[in-house]
């Protein structure tokens, strides 16, 4: 065969991706295609055939994705997001719960068409149904997470990423059980496994899942310790977020409850029912609350109650943070920044040592009637009527806080 001419040697082989074909212009790669009945050409950043093919592939991929995703619907994006999350081994329960509320309005809406008014309409509809501020805020936050994921994974250009409006989050959860509610709850706990769960939760502050997953091999009676951390081999390909769990000591109540349960155990799990571990305890827990006439208390509220009782008893917040398994102290501060009335009373108790209470009200030489007249600035005419009510003192009890400290009535 004869040698190829210079023109033949510089001619690139035909290469086409869909409707886009590779071309040349003055030694530079181009992409050529037909659109709207017109021929279009664009220069590529490539000077050789090999570079040109790679540049054409990238151009087609970006352009087709851009054209396709201008009509990408929110429901399609959610499916892609969910598949990616499951591939990383992450839980999707919370996201699925939020999507159940979001789907009726957003599932068939193009991502690029979502706006603040649409988010406001969703929030108003949910509020009209009686949903809490935090619940609606969480739903729209989940929507924002999906939208941001789509932009990060180049499902659409960032210029198409819509703004997700969210309502005010509202106050954080401050509900804790009172000592009276604790006693009533224990009185109405019908099943031993429910009572055992409650005692462990209140004493250790452990999460429900950690307690229900606890096995007897991690309960050490000799050392008086409970290890809530589940030993497991972590797959490096899974981006699973694991909640912190602590090893905690047993107090006497927990030790006795665990020893009784150990004697009657029928499986390896500490909290069991019919010789089987329990996945969820919320249904039985709610029934006990209803019977005890306790409202607004869930298993997670026990965790908050444990921490609050500890703080009120003078346990340092650093210790509370370790007990709860928080990764850093800032998380504990954020959750327990609200102070209970009892803690606030402790914070102001130092005033008792600074002020002489015997000097707050001087009544040693002042009658009760004169005290009332002076305190409430009673008019002269009414004051005279009051002085004539000689039997009025029988209707009142007051305290003489003079140095004599006597009680008069």
C-alpha positions as CSV (number, residue, x, y, z in Angstrom):
1,X,0.0,0.0,0.0
2,X,1.2,3.5,-0.8
3,X,1.8,6.0,1.8
4,X,-1.1,8.3,3.0
5,X,-1.0,11.9,1.9
6,X,-0.6,14.6,4.5
7,X,-4.3,15.5,4.1
8,X,-5.3,11.9,4.7
9,X,-3.1,11.6,7.7
10,X,-4.7,14.8,9.3
11,X,-8.2,13.6,8.7
12,X,-9.9,12.3,11.8
13,X,-12.1,9.2,11.7
14,X,-15.8,9.7,11.9
15,X,-17.0,9.9,15.5
16,X,-20.6,10.7,16.5
17,X,-22.6,10.6,19.8
18,X,-26.3,10.8,19.2
19,X,-26.9,13.9,17.0
20,X,-23.5,15.4,17.9
21,X,-20.5,14.7,15.5
22,X,-16.9,15.4,15.9
23,X,-15.3,17.9,13.3
24,X,-12.2,19.9,12.7
25,X,-11.6,23.6,12.1
26,X,-8.1,24.8,11.6
27,X,-6.6,21.9,13.6
28,X,-9.1,22.4,16.4
29,X,-11.8,20.0,17.4
30,X,-15.4,21.0,16.9
31,X,-18.8,19.6,17.8
32,X,-21.5,19.8,15.1
33,X,-25.2,19.2,15.4
34,X,-28.6,20.2,14.0
35,X,-31.1,22.1,16.2
36,X,-34.4,23.7,15.2
37,X,-33.7,23.2,11.5
38,X,-30.3,25.0,11.8
39,X,-26.8,23.6,11.7
40,X,-24.7,24.5,14.8
41,X,-21.0,24.2,15.5
42,X,-18.9,24.9,18.6
43,X,-15.2,24.8,19.2
44,X,-13.9,22.3,21.7
45,X,-10.8,22.6,23.8
46,X,-8.9,19.8,22.0
47,X,-6.3,19.6,19.2
48,X,-6.0,15.9,18.5
49,X,-8.4,13.2,17.5
50,X,-8.2,11.5,20.9
51,X,-8.6,14.7,22.8
52,X,-11.5,15.6,20.5
53,X,-13.4,12.4,21.2
54,X,-13.1,12.9,25.0
55,X,-14.1,16.6,24.7
56,X,-17.1,15.6,22.6
57,X,-18.2,13.0,25.2
58,X,-18.0,15.6,28.0
59,X,-19.9,18.2,26.0
60,X,-22.7,15.9,25.1
61,X,-23.0,14.6,28.7
62,X,-23.2,18.1,30.2
63,X,-25.6,19.5,27.5
64,X,-28.0,16.6,27.5
65,X,-28.2,16.6,31.3
66,X,-28.8,20.3,31.3
67,X,-31.6,20.0,28.7
68,X,-33.1,17.0,30.4
69,X,-33.1,18.4,33.9
70,X,-34.7,21.6,33.1
71,X,-37.8,19.4,33.3
72,X,-36.6,17.1,36.1
73,X,-39.5,16.6,38.5
74,X,-39.1,16.6,42.3
75,X,-40.4,13.1,42.6
76,X,-37.7,11.8,40.2
77,X,-35.0,13.7,42.1
78,X,-36.3,12.2,45.4
79,X,-35.9,8.6,44.0
80,X,-32.4,9.3,42.9
81,X,-31.5,10.8,46.3
82,X,-33.1,7.9,48.2
83,X,-31.2,5.4,46.1
84,X,-27.9,7.2,46.8
85,X,-28.6,7.3,50.5
86,X,-29.5,3.6,50.7
87,X,-26.3,2.8,48.8
88,X,-24.3,4.6,51.5
89,X,-26.2,2.5,54.1
90,X,-27.9,5.5,55.6
91,X,-31.3,5.4,57.3
92,X,-34.2,6.8,55.3
93,X,-37.0,6.6,57.8
94,X,-37.1,10.4,58.7
95,X,-36.8,11.3,55.0
96,X,-39.6,9.0,54.0
97,X,-41.8,10.4,56.7
98,X,-41.2,14.0,55.5
99,X,-41.6,13.0,51.9
100,X,-45.0,11.5,52.7
101,X,-46.1,15.0,53.7
102,X,-44.3,16.8,50.8
103,X,-45.2,14.5,48.0
104,X,-48.9,15.6,47.3
105,X,-47.7,19.1,46.5
106,X,-44.2,18.6,45.1
107,X,-43.9,15.2,43.5
108,X,-44.9,16.3,39.9
109,X,-43.4,19.8,40.2
110,X,-40.3,20.7,38.1
111,X,-37.4,21.4,40.4
112,X,-36.7,24.7,38.7
113,X,-40.3,25.9,39.3
114,X,-40.3,25.4,43.1
115,X,-40.5,28.8,44.8
116,X,-41.0,30.4,48.2
117,X,-44.8,30.8,47.7
118,X,-45.1,27.1,47.0
119,X,-43.3,26.4,50.3
120,X,-45.4,28.9,52.2
121,X,-48.6,27.2,50.8
122,X,-47.3,23.8,52.0
123,X,-46.5,25.2,55.5
124,X,-49.9,26.9,55.8
125,X,-51.7,23.7,54.8
126,X,-49.8,21.7,57.4
127,X,-50.4,24.3,60.1
128,X,-54.1,24.2,59.3
129,X,-54.0,20.5,60.0
130,X,-52.6,21.1,63.4
131,X,-48.9,20.2,62.7
132,X,-46.3,21.6,65.0
133,X,-43.8,24.3,63.8
134,X,-40.9,22.0,64.3
135,X,-42.5,19.3,62.2
136,X,-43.2,21.6,59.2
137,X,-39.8,23.1,59.5
138,X,-38.2,19.7,59.4
139,X,-40.3,18.7,56.3
140,X,-39.1,21.7,54.3
141,X,-35.6,21.3,55.6
142,X,-35.6,17.8,54.1
143,X,-36.8,19.2,50.8
144,X,-33.9,21.6,50.8
145,X,-31.5,18.8,51.5
146,X,-32.8,16.9,48.4
147,X,-32.5,20.0,46.3
148,X,-29.0,20.7,47.5
149,X,-28.0,17.1,46.8
150,X,-29.3,17.4,43.2
151,X,-27.1,20.4,42.6
152,X,-24.1,18.8,44.2
153,X,-24.5,15.7,42.1
154,X,-24.9,17.8,38.9
155,X,-28.5,16.7,38.3
156,X,-29.0,20.3,37.2
157,X,-27.0,23.5,37.1
158,X,-26.7,25.4,40.4
159,X,-28.4,28.3,38.6
160,X,-31.6,26.2,38.5
161,X,-31.5,25.4,42.3
162,X,-34.6,26.9,43.8
163,X,-34.8,28.8,47.1
164,X,-36.6,26.7,49.8
165,X,-38.5,28.9,52.2
166,X,-39.0,27.6,55.8
167,X,-41.1,28.8,58.7
168,X,-39.8,29.7,62.1
169,X,-38.6,26.5,63.8
170,X,-40.2,27.4,67.1
171,X,-39.0,26.5,70.6
172,X,-37.1,23.4,71.2
173,X,-38.6,20.5,73.1
174,X,-38.6,21.3,76.8
175,X,-41.0,18.6,78.1
176,X,-39.6,16.6,81.0
177,X,-41.4,14.3,83.4
178,X,-42.1,15.4,86.9
179,X,-41.4,13.1,89.9
180,X,-45.1,12.6,90.3
181,X,-45.4,11.5,86.7
182,X,-42.6,9.0,87.2
183,X,-44.4,7.4,90.1
184,X,-47.7,7.3,88.3
185,X,-46.1,5.8,85.2
186,X,-44.4,3.0,87.3
187,X,-47.7,2.2,89.0
188,X,-49.5,1.7,85.6
189,X,-46.7,-0.2,83.9
190,X,-48.5,-3.5,83.2
191,X,-45.6,-5.6,81.8
192,X,-42.2,-6.3,83.4
193,X,-40.3,-5.6,80.1
194,X,-41.9,-2.1,79.9
195,X,-41.0,-1.4,83.5
196,X,-37.5,-2.6,83.0
197,X,-37.1,-0.4,79.9
198,X,-38.4,2.6,81.8
199,X,-36.0,2.1,84.8
200,X,-32.9,1.7,82.5
201,X,-33.9,4.7,80.4
202,X,-34.5,7.0,83.3
203,X,-31.3,6.0,85.1
204,X,-28.9,6.0,82.1
205,X,-30.4,8.4,79.6
206,X,-29.8,5.9,76.9
207,X,-31.8,6.1,73.6
208,X,-34.7,3.6,73.0
209,X,-32.8,1.8,70.3
210,X,-29.7,1.3,72.5
211,X,-31.8,-0.2,75.3
212,X,-33.7,-2.5,73.0
213,X,-30.5,-3.7,71.4
214,X,-28.8,-4.3,74.7
215,X,-27.7,-7.9,75.3
216,X,-26.7,-9.6,78.5
217,X,-23.0,-10.0,77.5
218,X,-22.7,-6.2,77.8
219,X,-24.1,-6.1,81.3
220,X,-21.3,-6.5,83.8
221,X,-22.6,-7.0,87.3
222,X,-19.0,-7.4,88.8
223,X,-18.0,-4.0,87.6
224,X,-21.5,-2.5,87.8
225,X,-21.4,-1.3,84.2
226,X,-23.7,-1.3,81.2
227,X,-22.1,-1.0,77.8
228,X,-24.6,0.3,75.2
229,X,-22.2,0.2,72.3
230,X,-22.9,-2.6,69.9
231,X,-19.7,-4.3,68.7
232,X,-19.7,-4.4,64.9
233,X,-17.4,-4.4,61.9
234,X,-18.0,-1.1,60.0
235,X,-18.0,-1.3,56.2
236,X,-15.8,1.5,55.0
237,X,-18.1,1.8,51.9
238,X,-21.0,2.7,54.1
239,X,-21.4,6.3,55.3
240,X,-23.6,5.3,58.3
241,X,-24.0,8.0,61.0
242,X,-24.0,6.2,64.3
243,X,-25.4,7.9,67.4
244,X,-23.0,8.1,70.4
245,X,-23.4,5.5,73.1
246,X,-21.8,5.3,76.5
247,X,-20.7,2.8,79.1
248,X,-22.6,3.7,82.3
249,X,-22.6,2.6,85.8
250,X,-25.5,1.0,87.6
251,X,-27.2,2.5,90.6
252,X,-28.9,0.2,93.1
253,X,-32.4,0.5,91.5
254,X,-31.1,-0.5,88.0
255,X,-28.9,-3.3,89.4
256,X,-31.8,-4.9,91.3
257,X,-34.1,-4.6,88.2
258,X,-31.4,-6.1,86.0
259,X,-30.7,-8.9,88.4
260,X,-34.3,-9.9,88.6
261,X,-34.6,-9.8,84.8
262,X,-31.4,-11.8,84.5
263,X,-32.8,-14.6,86.7
264,X,-35.9,-14.9,84.4
265,X,-34.2,-14.3,81.0
266,X,-35.2,-16.5,78.1
267,X,-33.1,-14.9,75.3
268,X,-29.9,-12.9,75.0
269,X,-31.6,-9.5,74.9
270,X,-32.2,-7.6,78.2
271,X,-35.6,-6.3,77.2
272,X,-37.6,-9.1,75.8
273,X,-41.2,-10.2,75.1
274,X,-42.2,-13.8,74.5
275,X,-38.5,-14.8,74.4
276,X,-37.8,-12.4,71.5
277,X,-36.1,-9.0,71.3
278,X,-38.4,-5.9,70.8
279,X,-37.9,-3.6,67.9
280,X,-40.2,-0.8,69.1
281,X,-41.8,0.0,72.4
282,X,-43.7,3.1,71.5
283,X,-47.2,1.4,71.4
284,X,-46.9,-0.2,74.9
285,X,-45.3,3.0,76.2
286,X,-48.2,5.1,75.0
287,X,-50.8,2.8,76.5
288,X,-49.1,3.1,79.8
289,X,-49.1,6.9,79.5
290,X,-52.8,6.9,78.7
291,X,-53.6,4.7,81.7
292,X,-51.6,7.0,83.9
293,X,-53.2,10.1,82.3
294,X,-49.8,11.5,81.3
295,X,-49.7,13.6,78.2
296,X,-46.9,14.7,75.9
297,X,-44.4,12.0,77.0
298,X,-42.6,9.7,74.6
299,X,-39.7,7.3,75.2
300,X,-37.3,10.0,74.1
301,X,-38.7,12.4,76.8
302,X,-37.3,10.0,79.4
303,X,-33.8,10.8,78.0
304,X,-34.4,14.5,78.5
305,X,-35.9,13.9,81.9
306,X,-32.8,11.9,83.0
307,X,-30.5,14.7,82.0
308,X,-32.6,17.4,83.6
309,X,-32.9,15.5,86.9
310,X,-29.2,15.1,86.9
311,X,-28.6,18.8,86.3
312,X,-31.1,19.7,89.0
313,X,-29.2,17.4,91.4
314,X,-26.0,19.2,90.7
315,X,-24.4,16.8,88.2
316,X,-22.0,18.8,86.0
317,X,-23.1,19.2,82.4
318,X,-19.8,17.7,81.2
319,X,-20.8,14.5,83.0
320,X,-24.3,14.6,81.6
321,X,-22.8,15.0,78.1
322,X,-20.7,11.8,78.5
323,X,-23.8,10.0,79.9
324,X,-25.9,10.9,76.9
325,X,-23.1,9.9,74.5
326,X,-22.9,13.3,72.8
327,X,-19.9,13.7,70.6
328,X,-19.1,17.2,72.0
329,X,-20.3,19.4,74.8
330,X,-21.8,22.0,72.5
331,X,-24.5,19.5,71.5
332,X,-25.5,19.1,75.2
333,X,-25.5,22.9,75.7
334,X,-27.8,23.4,72.7
335,X,-30.3,20.8,73.8
336,X,-30.3,21.7,77.5
337,X,-29.8,25.5,77.2
338,X,-33.4,25.9,78.6
339,X,-33.4,26.0,82.4
340,X,-36.1,24.5,84.5
341,X,-37.7,26.5,87.3
342,X,-35.8,24.4,89.8
343,X,-32.5,25.2,88.2
344,X,-33.3,28.9,88.0
345,X,-34.2,28.8,91.7
346,X,-30.8,27.3,92.5
347,X,-29.2,30.0,90.4
348,X,-30.9,32.7,92.5
349,X,-30.6,31.0,95.9
350,X,-27.4,33.0,96.6
351,X,-29.6,36.0,97.3
352,X,-30.6,34.4,100.6
353,X,-27.1,34.8,101.9
354,X,-26.8,38.4,100.8
355,X,-30.0,39.9,102.2
356,X,-31.1,39.9,105.8
357,X,-34.7,38.6,105.6
358,X,-35.5,39.9,109.0
359,X,-35.3,43.5,107.6
360,X,-37.5,42.9,104.5
361,X,-40.7,44.0,106.4
362,X,-40.6,45.7,109.7
363,X,-43.9,44.8,111.5
364,X,-42.9,44.6,115.1
365,X,-44.5,48.0,116.0
366,X,-47.0,48.1,113.1
367,X,-50.4,46.6,113.2
368,X,-51.6,44.4,110.4
369,X,-54.2,47.0,109.3
370,X,-51.6,49.8,109.2
371,X,-49.4,47.6,107.2
372,X,-52.1,46.9,104.6
373,X,-53.0,50.6,104.4
374,X,-49.3,51.6,103.8
375,X,-48.6,48.8,101.4
376,X,-51.6,49.3,99.1
377,X,-51.9,53.1,99.6
378,X,-55.5,52.9,100.7
379,X,-57.4,56.2,100.6
380,X,-58.0,57.9,104.0
381,X,-61.8,57.3,103.9
382,X,-61.4,53.6,103.1
383,X,-58.5,53.4,105.6
384,X,-60.8,54.5,108.4
385,X,-63.4,51.9,107.5
386,X,-60.7,49.3,107.5
387,X,-59.5,50.3,111.0
388,X,-63.0,49.9,112.3
389,X,-63.1,46.3,111.0
390,X,-61.6,44.9,114.3
391,X,-62.4,41.3,113.4
392,X,-60.7,41.5,110.0
393,X,-57.5,39.9,111.4
394,X,-59.4,36.6,111.7
395,X,-59.5,36.3,107.9
396,X,-55.8,36.7,107.4
397,X,-52.6,35.0,108.3
398,X,-49.3,36.9,108.2
399,X,-45.8,36.3,109.3
400,X,-43.8,38.5,111.6
401,X,-40.3,38.4,110.1
402,X,-38.7,40.5,112.8
403,X,-35.8,39.1,114.8
404,X,-38.3,37.4,117.1
405,X,-39.5,35.2,114.2
406,X,-42.9,34.6,115.8
407,X,-46.0,33.8,113.8
408,X,-49.0,35.9,114.4
409,X,-52.5,35.6,113.0
